[in-house]
Amino acid sequence: MLPVKKKSKCAKRKRRSHHALKAPNLVPCPKCGNSKLPHAACDMCGYVSGKQMLVTETASEE
């Protein structure tokens, strides 16, 4: 079934107002200081909560 009346630009834009992207929440890594997602392994050093979880090229050199 088709809509009976046209949606105005204002009504359309009000409906889509929450569709905007939000910036990810980044925290500094306690080991190396680079930005990382919270509760995730650091891309540079591979540490999570003081334990090494990922083996990275920079971590293997140390």
Secondary structure, 3 states (H helix, E strand, C coil): CCCCCCCCHHHHHHHCHHHCCCCCCCEECCCCCCEECCCCCCCCCCEECCEECCCCHHHHHC
